[in-house]
Amino acid sequence: MPAIAGAMAILSGAGVSWAANAYGWALAVHLLLVVLASSVAAATALLALDGKLRRELWPLLSTRAVVRTP
C-alpha cells in the first residue's frame, strides 16, 4: 500500500509541476501546489486502500476526538 500511495504522490506532483511550468507560475506557487497535490493524493490512496488504517482512524473521526471545539 505505501508503494501505491508513493506512486500516486509522485504522479500527481509531476502532473501539477508540468502544469505549473506550462503556465509559468512563480516558484513558490509551483512548490506549494506540488506539495499539496502530492500530500492529498498519498493520503487519499492510503485511506482508500489500507483497511487497517481506516479502522484505526474511523473512531477518532467519528467521535470528533481529533478536533474539539471550545
Distance bins in CASP14 RR format, pairs under 12 A and 6 or more apart:
PFRMAT RR
TARGET T0000
AUTHOR 0000-0000-0000
RMODE 2
METHOD distances of the structure
MODEL  1
1 7 0 0 0 0 0 1 0 0 0 0 0
1 8 0 0 0 0 0 1 0 0 0 0 0
1 42 0 0 0 0 0 1 0 0 0 0 0
1 45 1 0 0 1 0 0 0 0 0 0 0
1 46 1 0 0 1 0 0 0 0 0 0 0
1 47 0 0 0 0 0 1 0 0 0 0 0
1 48 0 0 0 0 1 0 0 0 0 0 0
1 49 1 0 1 0 0 0 0 0 0 0 0
1 50 1 0 1 0 0 0 0 0 0 0 0
1 51 0 0 0 0 1 0 0 0 0 0 0
1 52 0 0 0 0 1 0 0 0 0 0 0
1 53 0 0 0 0 1 0 0 0 0 0 0
1 54 0 0 0 0 0 1 0 0 0 0 0
2 8 0 0 0 0 0 1 0 0 0 0 0
2 9 0 0 0 0 0 1 0 0 0 0 0
2 42 0 0 0 0 1 0 0 0 0 0 0
2 43 0 0 0 0 0 1 0 0 0 0 0
2 45 0 0 0 0 1 0 0 0 0 0 0
2 46 1 0 0 1 0 0 0 0 0 0 0
2 49 0 0 0 0 1 0 0 0 0 0 0
2 50 0 0 0 0 1 0 0 0 0 0 0
2 53 0 0 0 0 0 1 0 0 0 0 0
3 9 0 0 0 0 0 1 0 0 0 0 0
3 10 0 0 0 0 0 1 0 0 0 0 0
3 42 0 0 0 0 0 1 0 0 0 0 0
3 45 0 0 0 0 1 0 0 0 0 0 0
3 46 0 0 0 0 0 1 0 0 0 0 0
3 49 0 0 0 0 0 1 0 0 0 0 0
3 50 0 0 0 0 0 1 0 0 0 0 0
4 10 0 0 0 0 0 1 0 0 0 0 0
4 11 0 0 0 0 0 1 0 0 0 0 0
4 41 0 0 0 0 0 1 0 0 0 0 0
4 42 0 0 0 0 1 0 0 0 0 0 0
4 44 0 0 0 0 0 1 0 0 0 0 0
4 45 1 0 1 0 0 0 0 0 0 0 0
4 46 0 0 0 0 1 0 0 0 0 0 0
4 47 0 0 0 0 0 1 0 0 0 0 0
4 48 0 0 0 0 1 0 0 0 0 0 0
4 49 1 0 0 1 0 0 0 0 0 0 0
4 50 0 0 0 0 1 0 0 0 0 0 0
5 11 0 0 0 0 0 1 0 0 0 0 0
5 12 0 0 0 0 0 1 0 0 0 0 0
5 38 0 0 0 0 0 1 0 0 0 0 0
5 39 0 0 0 0 0 1 0 0 0 0 0
5 40 0 0 0 0 0 1 0 0 0 0 0
5 41 1 0 0 1 0 0 0 0 0 0 0
5 42 1 0 1 0 0 0 0 0 0 0 0
5 43 1 0 0 1 0 0 0 0 0 0 0
5 44 0 0 0 0 1 0 0 0 0 0 0
5 45 1 0 1 0 0 0 0 0 0 0 0
5 46 1 0 1 0 0 0 0 0 0 0 0
5 47 0 0 0 0 1 0 0 0 0 0 0
5 48 0 0 0 0 1 0 0 0 0 0 0
5 49 1 0 0 1 0 0 0 0 0 0 0
5 50 0 0 0 0 1 0 0 0 0 0 0
5 53 0 0 0 0 0 1 0 0 0 0 0
6 12 0 0 0 0 1 0 0 0 0 0 0
6 13 0 0 0 0 0 1 0 0 0 0 0
6 14 0 0 0 0 0 1 0 0 0 0 0
6 38 0 0 0 0 1 0 0 0 0 0 0
6 39 0 0 0 0 0 1 0 0 0 0 0
6 41 0 0 0 0 1 0 0 0 0 0 0
6 42 1 0 1 0 0 0 0 0 0 0 0
6 43 0 0 0 0 0 1 0 0 0 0 0
6 44 0 0 0 0 0 1 0 0 0 0 0
6 45 1 0 0 1 0 0 0 0 0 0 0
6 46 0 0 0 0 1 0 0 0 0 0 0
6 49 0 0 0 0 0 1 0 0 0 0 0
7 13 0 0 0 0 0 1 0 0 0 0 0
7 14 0 0 0 0 0 1 0 0 0 0 0
7 38 0 0 0 0 0 1 0 0 0 0 0
7 41 0 0 0 0 1 0 0 0 0 0 0
7 42 0 0 0 0 1 0 0 0 0 0 0
7 45 0 0 0 0 1 0 0 0 0 0 0
7 46 0 0 0 0 0 1 0 0 0 0 0
7 49 0 0 0 0 0 1 0 0 0 0 0
8 14 0 0 0 0 0 1 0 0 0 0 0
8 15 0 0 0 0 0 1 0 0 0 0 0
8 37 0 0 0 0 1 0 0 0 0 0 0
8 38 0 0 0 0 1 0 0 0 0 0 0
8 39 0 0 0 0 0 1 0 0 0 0 0
8 40 0 0 0 0 1 0 0 0 0 0 0
8 41 1 0 1 0 0 0 0 0 0 0 0
8 42 1 0 0 1 0 0 0 0 0 0 0
8 43 0 0 0 0 1 0 0 0 0 0 0
8 44 1 0 0 1 0 0 0 0 0 0 0
8 45 1 0 1 0 0 0 0 0 0 0 0
8 46 0 0 0 0 1 0 0 0 0 0 0
8 47 0 0 0 0 0 1 0 0 0 0 0
8 48 0 0 0 0 1 0 0 0 0 0 0
8 49 0 0 0 0 1 0 0 0 0 0 0
9 15 0 0 0 0 0 1 0 0 0 0 0
9 16 0 0 0 0 0 1 0 0 0 0 0
9 34 0 0 0 0 1 0 0 0 0 0 0
9 35 0 0 0 0 1 0 0 0 0 0 0
9 36 0 0 0 0 0 1 0 0 0 0 0
9 37 0 0 0 0 1 0 0 0 0 0 0
9 38 1 0 1 0 0 0 0 0 0 0 0
9 39 1 0 0 1 0 0 0 0 0 0 0
9 40 0 0 0 0 1 0 0 0 0 0 0
9 41 1 0 1 0 0 0 0 0 0 0 0
9 42 1 0 1 0 0 0 0 0 0 0 0
9 43 0 0 0 0 1 0 0 0 0 0 0
9 44 0 0 0 0 1 0 0 0 0 0 0
9 45 1 0 0 1 0 0 0 0 0 0 0
9 46 0 0 0 0 1 0 0 0 0 0 0
10 16 0 0 0 0 0 1 0 0 0 0 0
10 17 0 0 0 0 0 1 0 0 0 0 0
10 34 0 0 0 0 0 1 0 0 0 0 0
10 37 0 0 0 0 0 1 0 0 0 0 0
10 38 1 0 0 1 0 0 0 0 0 0 0
10 41 0 0 0 0 1 0 0 0 0 0 0
10 42 0 0 0 0 1 0 0 0 0 0 0
10 45 0 0 0 0 0 1 0 0 0 0 0
11 17 0 0 0 0 0 1 0 0 0 0 0
11 18 0 0 0 0 0 1 0 0 0 0 0
11 34 0 0 0 0 0 1 0 0 0 0 0
11 37 0 0 0 0 1 0 0 0 0 0 0
11 38 0 0 0 0 1 0 0 0 0 0 0
11 41 1 0 0 1 0 0 0 0 0 0 0
11 42 0 0 0 0 0 1 0 0 0 0 0
11 45 0 0 0 0 0 1 0 0 0 0 0
12 18 0 0 0 0 0 1 0 0 0 0 0
12 19 0 0 0 0 0 1 0 0 0 0 0
12 33 0 0 0 0 0 1 0 0 0 0 0
12 34 0 0 0 0 1 0 0 0 0 0 0
12 35 0 0 0 0 0 1 0 0 0 0 0
12 36 0 0 0 0 1 0 0 0 0 0 0
12 37 1 0 1 0 0 0 0 0 0 0 0
12 38 1 0 1 0 0 0 0 0 0 0 0
12 39 0 0 0 0 1 0 0 0 0 0 0
12 40 1 0 0 1 0 0 0 0 0 0 0
12 41 1 1 0 0 0 0 0 0 0 0 0
12 42 0 0 0 0 1 0 0 0 0 0 0
12 43 0 0 0 0 0 1 0 0 0 0 0
12 44 0 0 0 0 1 0 0 0 0 0 0
12 45 0 0 0 0 1 0 0 0 0 0 0
13 19 0 0 0 0 1 0 0 0 0 0 0
13 20 0 0 0 0 1 0 0 0 0 0 0
13 21 0 0 0 0 0 1 0 0 0 0 0
13 30 0 0 0 0 0 1 0 0 0 0 0
13 31 0 0 0 0 0 1 0 0 0 0 0
13 32 0 0 0 0 0 1 0 0 0 0 0
13 33 0 0 0 0 1 0 0 0 0 0 0
13 34 1 0 1 0 0 0 0 0 0 0 0
13 35 0 0 0 0 1 0 0 0 0 0 0
13 36 0 0 0 0 1 0 0 0 0 0 0
13 37 1 0 1 0 0 0 0 0 0 0 0
13 38 1 0 1 0 0 0 0 0 0 0 0
13 39 0 0 0 0 1 0 0 0 0 0 0
13 40 0 0 0 0 0 1 0 0 0 0 0
13 41 1 0 0 1 0 0 0 0 0 0 0
13 42 0 0 0 0 0 1 0 0 0 0 0
14 20 0 0 0 0 0 1 0 0 0 0 0
14 21 0 0 0 0 0 1 0 0 0 0 0
14 34 0 0 0 0 1 0 0 0 0 0 0
14 37 0 0 0 0 1 0 0 0 0 0 0
14 38 0 0 0 0 1 0 0 0 0 0 0
14 41 0 0 0 0 0 1 0 0 0 0 0
15 21 0 0 0 0 1 0 0 0 0 0 0
15 22 0 0 0 0 1 0 0 0 0 0 0
15 30 0 0 0 0 0 1 0 0 0 0 0
15 33 0 0 0 0 1 0 0 0 0 0 0
15 34 0 0 0 0 1 0 0 0 0 0 0
15 37 1 0 0 1 0 0 0 0 0 0 0
15 38 0 0 0 0 1 0 0 0 0 0 0
15 41 0 0 0 0 0 1 0 0 0 0 0
16 22 0 0 0 0 0 1 0 0 0 0 0
16 23 0 0 0 0 0 1 0 0 0 0 0
16 25 0 0 0 0 1 0 0 0 0 0 0
16 29 0 0 0 0 0 1 0 0 0 0 0
16 30 0 0 0 0 1 0 0 0 0 0 0
16 31 0 0 0 0 0 1 0 0 0 0 0
16 32 0 0 0 0 1 0 0 0 0 0 0
16 33 1 0 1 0 0 0 0 0 0 0 0
16 34 1 0 1 0 0 0 0 0 0 0 0
16 35 0 0 0 0 1 0 0 0 0 0 0
16 36 0 0 0 0 1 0 0 0 0 0 0
16 37 1 0 1 0 0 0 0 0 0 0 0
16 38 1 0 0 1 0 0 0 0 0 0 0
16 39 0 0 0 0 0 1 0 0 0 0 0
16 40 0 0 0 0 0 1 0 0 0 0 0
16 41 0 0 0 0 1 0 0 0 0 0 0
17 23 0 0 0 0 0 1 0 0 0 0 0
17 24 0 0 0 0 0 1 0 0 0 0 0
17 25 0 0 0 0 0 1 0 0 0 0 0
17 27 0 0 0 0 0 1 0 0 0 0 0
17 29 0 0 0 0 0 1 0 0 0 0 0
17 30 1 0 0 1 0 0 0 0 0 0 0
17 31 0 0 0 0 1 0 0 0 0 0 0
17 32 0 0 0 0 0 1 0 0 0 0 0
17 33 0 0 0 0 1 0 0 0 0 0 0
17 34 1 0 1 0 0 0 0 0 0 0 0
17 35 0 0 0 0 0 1 0 0 0 0 0
17 36 0 0 0 0 0 1 0 0 0 0 0
17 37 0 0 0 0 1 0 0 0 0 0 0
17 38 0 0 0 0 1 0 0 0 0 0 0
18 24 0 0 0 0 0 1 0 0 0 0 0
18 25 0 0 0 0 0 1 0 0 0 0 0
18 30 0 0 0 0 0 1 0 0 0 0 0
18 33 0 0 0 0 0 1 0 0 0 0 0
18 34 0 0 0 0 0 1 0 0 0 0 0
18 37 0 0 0 0 0 1 0 0 0 0 0
19 25 0 0 0 0 1 0 0 0 0 0 0
19 29 0 0 0 0 0 1 0 0 0 0 0
19 30 0 0 0 0 1 0 0 0 0 0 0
19 33 0 0 0 0 1 0 0 0 0 0 0
19 34 0 0 0 0 1 0 0 0 0 0 0
19 37 0 0 0 0 1 0 0 0 0 0 0
20 26 0 0 0 0 1 0 0 0 0 0 0
20 27 0 0 0 0 1 0 0 0 0 0 0
20 28 0 0 0 0 0 1 0 0 0 0 0
20 29 1 0 0 1 0 0 0 0 0 0 0
20 30 1 0 1 0 0 0 0 0 0 0 0
20 31 0 0 0 0 1 0 0 0 0 0 0
20 32 0 0 0 0 1 0 0 0 0 0 0
20 33 1 0 0 1 0 0 0 0 0 0 0
20 34 1 0 0 1 0 0 0 0 0 0 0
20 35 0 0 0 0 0 1 0 0 0 0 0
20 36 0 0 0 0 0 1 0 0 0 0 0
20 37 0 0 0 0 0 1 0 0 0 0 0
21 27 0 0 0 0 0 1 0 0 0 0 0
21 29 0 0 0 0 0 1 0 0 0 0 0
21 30 1 0 0 1 0 0 0 0 0 0 0
21 33 0 0 0 0 0 1 0 0 0 0 0
21 34 0 0 0 0 0 1 0 0 0 0 0
22 30 0 0 0 0 0 1 0 0 0 0 0
23 29 0 0 0 0 1 0 0 0 0 0 0
23 30 0 0 0 0 1 0 0 0 0 0 0
23 33 0 0 0 0 0 1 0 0 0 0 0
24 30 0 0 0 0 1 0 0 0 0 0 0
24 33 0 0 0 0 0 1 0 0 0 0 0
25 31 0 0 0 0 1 0 0 0 0 0 0
25 32 0 0 0 0 1 0 0 0 0 0 0
25 33 1 0 0 1 0 0 0 0 0 0 0
25 34 0 0 0 0 0 1 0 0 0 0 0
26 32 0 0 0 0 1 0 0 0 0 0 0
26 33 0 0 0 0 0 1 0 0 0 0 0
27 33 0 0 0 0 0 1 0 0 0 0 0
27 34 0 0 0 0 0 1 0 0 0 0 0
28 34 0 0 0 0 0 1 0 0 0 0 0
28 35 0 0 0 0 0 1 0 0 0 0 0
29 35 0 0 0 0 0 1 0 0 0 0 0
29 36 0 0 0 0 0 1 0 0 0 0 0
30 36 0 0 0 0 0 1 0 0 0 0 0
30 37 0 0 0 0 0 1 0 0 0 0 0
31 37 0 0 0 0 0 1 0 0 0 0 0
31 38 0 0 0 0 0 1 0 0 0 0 0
32 38 0 0 0 0 0 1 0 0 0 0 0
32 39 0 0 0 0 0 1 0 0 0 0 0
33 39 0 0 0 0 0 1 0 0 0 0 0
33 40 0 0 0 0 0 1 0 0 0 0 0
34 40 0 0 0 0 0 1 0 0 0 0 0
34 41 0 0 0 0 0 1 0 0 0 0 0
35 41 0 0 0 0 0 1 0 0 0 0 0
35 42 0 0 0 0 0 1 0 0 0 0 0
36 42 0 0 0 0 0 1 0 0 0 0 0
36 43 0 0 0 0 0 1 0 0 0 0 0
37 43 0 0 0 0 0 1 0 0 0 0 0
37 44 0 0 0 0 0 1 0 0 0 0 0
38 44 0 0 0 0 0 1 0 0 0 0 0
38 45 0 0 0 0 0 1 0 0 0 0 0
39 45 0 0 0 0 0 1 0 0 0 0 0
39 46 0 0 0 0 0 1 0 0 0 0 0
40 46 0 0 0 0 0 1 0 0 0 0 0
40 47 0 0 0 0 0 1 0 0 0 0 0
41 47 0 0 0 0 0 1 0 0 0 0 0
41 48 0 0 0 0 0 1 0 0 0 0 0
42 48 0 0 0 0 0 1 0 0 0 0 0
42 49 0 0 0 0 0 1 0 0 0 0 0
42 50 0 0 0 0 0 1 0 0 0 0 0
42 53 0 0 0 0 0 1 0 0 0 0 0
43 49 0 0 0 0 0 1 0 0 0 0 0
43 50 0 0 0 0 0 1 0 0 0 0 0
43 53 0 0 0 0 1 0 0 0 0 0 0
43 54 0 0 0 0 0 1 0 0 0 0 0
43 57 0 0 0 0 0 1 0 0 0 0 0
44 50 0 0 0 0 0 1 0 0 0 0 0
44 53 0 0 0 0 0 1 0 0 0 0 0
44 54 0 0 0 0 0 1 0 0 0 0 0
45 53 0 0 0 0 0 1 0 0 0 0 0
46 52 0 0 0 0 0 1 0 0 0 0 0
46 53 1 0 1 0 0 0 0 0 0 0 0
46 54 0 0 0 0 1 0 0 0 0 0 0
46 56 0 0 0 0 0 1 0 0 0 0 0
46 57 0 0 0 0 1 0 0 0 0 0 0
47 53 1 0 0 1 0 0 0 0 0 0 0
47 54 1 0 0 1 0 0 0 0 0 0 0
47 55 0 0 0 0 0 1 0 0 0 0 0
47 56 0 0 0 0 0 1 0 0 0 0 0
47 57 1 0 0 1 0 0 0 0 0 0 0
47 58 0 0 0 0 1 0 0 0 0 0 0
47 61 0 0 0 0 0 1 0 0 0 0 0
48 54 0 0 0 0 1 0 0 0 0 0 0
50 56 0 0 0 0 1 0 0 0 0 0 0
50 57 0 0 0 0 1 0 0 0 0 0 0
51 57 0 0 0 0 1 0 0 0 0 0 0
51 58 0 0 0 0 1 0 0 0 0 0 0
52 58 0 0 0 0 0 1 0 0 0 0 0
53 60 0 0 0 0 0 1 0 0 0 0 0
53 61 0 0 0 0 0 1 0 0 0 0 0
54 60 0 0 0 0 0 1 0 0 0 0 0
54 61 0 0 0 0 1 0 0 0 0 0 0
54 62 0 0 0 0 0 1 0 0 0 0 0
55 61 0 0 0 0 0 1 0 0 0 0 0
55 62 0 0 0 0 0 1 0 0 0 0 0
56 62 0 0 0 0 0 1 0 0 0 0 0
57 63 0 0 0 0 0 1 0 0 0 0 0
57 65 0 0 0 0 0 1 0 0 0 0 0
57 66 0 0 0 0 1 0 0 0 0 0 0
58 65 0 0 0 0 0 1 0 0 0 0 0
58 66 0 0 0 0 0 1 0 0 0 0 0
59 65 1 0 0 1 0 0 0 0 0 0 0
59 66 0 0 0 0 0 1 0 0 0 0 0
60 66 1 0 1 0 0 0 0 0 0 0 0
60 67 0 0 0 0 1 0 0 0 0 0 0
60 68 0 0 0 0 0 1 0 0 0 0 0
61 67 0 0 0 0 1 0 0 0 0 0 0
END
